[in-house]
Amino acid sequence: MSRIGKRPVELPKGVTITAGADYFEVKGPKGVVRRAIPGGVNIDVAGNVASISAKSEVEASDASRITGTVRSHLANAVNGVDKGYTQALKLEGTGYKVEELKNNKLTMTLGLSHKVVYDVPKAVTVTVTPDSKQTVVWLDTADKDMLGQVVAQMQSFRPPEPYKGKGVRLVVMNEKAKTAQPELVKIRAKAGKAGKGGKK
C-alpha cells in the first residue's frame, strides 16, 4: 500500500467526517467538501483521527495503490473546512479591470472586443481589493480542487503573455498580497523581435 496512504489524518476541533461506500464528506467551520472515492478504499474514523486502507478482498488490486491519492484529497478537505484556501489574481494590462461583481458573477474587461462574464461557483467567495482600481480579485473556498479549477478558468480568458506580462496573473500570497500593488508570480519573459540594424 502507498506509504502516504498509511499516514493518518488528524481532525481539528469542529471538523467531522462522514464516510460512505464510495464517498467521504468533511464538515467544518469553513464549509463542506464532498468527494467520490473508489469502492475498494475504506476510511475509518476513531476519535480525532481518520485512517485510509484498502479493503481486504482487493488489497492486491489498484485500490491499494491509490490510497495515497485518497489520503491527500481527505487531508486537503480537512484543511479546507478548517482554515480554508485563498488565492488572489491580478488583471494586469491597460484598462484591465472588474467592471462589476454581482451575485458571484464577474464582469471583466480584459482587452478583448467584448466584456468577459464569468459565473464563479457558489462554493467560492469572490471579493475585489477596493484600492486596486478593481484589478485584484480574491477567491476564498474550502475546496482546494474547486479553487484550482476557478483559477485555471479565469486565466484561460486572458493567459499571461510572455512579452509584457499582460493577462490574468497569479498573486504571490505573502504579506504584500493585500496591498493595491501585490507581488506577482513571475512568468518566463521573452525578448521582443528586434529590427535589423544598418542600411543595405
N, C-alpha and C positions, 0 to 999 in steps of 0.2 A: 504494500500500500504506500501511497505517496507520503514522504516524510512530513511535508507541510500539512497533509490531511490528518496526521496523528496529533497535531498540536490542538489543545482545547481552546475554546473561545470564551473568555471571561465576560460576563454580563454586568455592566454598570448598574447602579441602583436606578430603578424605574424602567428598566428595559426588560421586555419579556419576549419569549419565542414560542410560536405555535408551529409544530412540525407535523405535516401530513405525509401521506404515502408518496406524493410526487411534488411537494411544495414546502416552503417554510415562509412564515410571516413574522416579522420583527416589529414590535411597537415600542415607542419611547417618546420622550418629550418633544422631539423634532418632527415626529410623524410616523408613518407606517411604510415598510418596504416588504414587498412580497416577491418571491422568486420561485420559478419552477425548478425542480431538481430531478435527476434520473431516478427511476424507480428502484434501482439497486443500491441506493445510498440511504443510510439511516442517520438521523440527527437525534441524539439523546440529551436531555437537559436534566441535570442534577444540581439543585441549589442554584448557584450563580455561574455555573459552568456548562457549556454546550460541547458535546463531542461528536465527531463525524466518523462513520465507519461504513464499510461495505457489508451488505447482507451476507450471511454465511454461505448461502447457496450460490452466490455469484461472486465470491471473493476472487476467483481466478479470471473473471471477465473484465470488461472495460470499466465497470463501476469502481473497482478497487483502484484504478489508475486516475480517476477524476475526482477522488475525494479531496485532493488539494485544491482543485478549482472550486468545489462546493464550499470548502472551508474559507477560501478567500472571499467569495461572494457573501458568505454569512458574516465574516469579520467586517467587511465593508458596510453591510447593512446595520450591524450593531453600532459601529462608529457613527454612521449617518444619522440614526434616530436619536443618538445620544448627544453628539456635538454638531452634526450637520456638515455639509460641504459647500464651499463658496468659490466662485471664480468670477473675475471681472474681465470685461472686454473693452477695448478702446477702438472707436470708429476713427481711424487715422486717415485723414485726407481733407483737402479743401472742400468745405461745405458738407462733409460727412457728419451726420448727427441723427439723434432720435427726434422725429417730428412729433410723435405722440405715443404715450403709453396709457392704454385704457383696457381694463379687464384682462390683463396679461397679454394684450395684443400690441406688438411693437410695430410702429410705422417708422421706417428709416429712410434717410437719403444717403445713398452710397455711390454717387457719381454715375448712376445709370439713367436711362431715359424715362424711368418710372420709379415711383416710390416702392420700397420693399415692405411688404406686410407679413409679419411672422406671428403666428399664434403659439405662444410659449405654453407647454404643457402645464396643467394646473398644479402638478407636484413641484413645480419650480416657481419661486418667488422672484419677481423682477423689480429692481429699483434703478434709478439713474442718479449719478452724482450731481447734485444741483449746480455746483460751481465749476463744472467741467464743460460748460457750454453744450450740454446734452450729448456728450460724446463718450462717456464712460458708463457702461451698463454692468450691473451686478446681478449675478444669478446665485440663488441660495436654495438648497434642497437637501433632503435626507437620502436621496437616491443617487449614488455616485455614477452608476451607469447612465441614468437619465441626464445628469449634468454633462457628461461627456458627449452624449448624443446631441443635446441642445447646442453646445459649443461648436460641434462639428457642422451642424446645420446652419448656424448663424455665419460661420466663417465661409461656408460654401457660397453665400450670396456675393461675397467680395473677398476672395482669398488674398492674403498679404502678398503683394508683388515684390520681387527681389531688387528693384531698382531704386525706388523712392520709399518703399515700405508702406505704401498705401494699402488700406484694406481693413478687415476686422481683425485686430491684433489682440493676442493674449497679454494680460497684465501680470507682472511678477507679483505674487501675493506676499508682500512684506509690509513694513510699517509705512511705506510711502504709497501703498496701493489706494488708500482712501483720499489722497490729495487730488487736486484738479489735473495735475500732470504726473501720473504714475509712471513707474518704470515699466517698459515693455519687454516682453520676451524677445530676444534677438533672433533675427532671421538671417539666413545666409544671403548677403548682398552681392549683386553682380555689377560690374562696371558697365556704363553705357557705351554705346558704339561711338568710337572716335573717328572723326573725319580724317581723310588723308591730308597730310601737310605738304606744303610746297607747290610749285607750279610745274605743269608738264612742259 
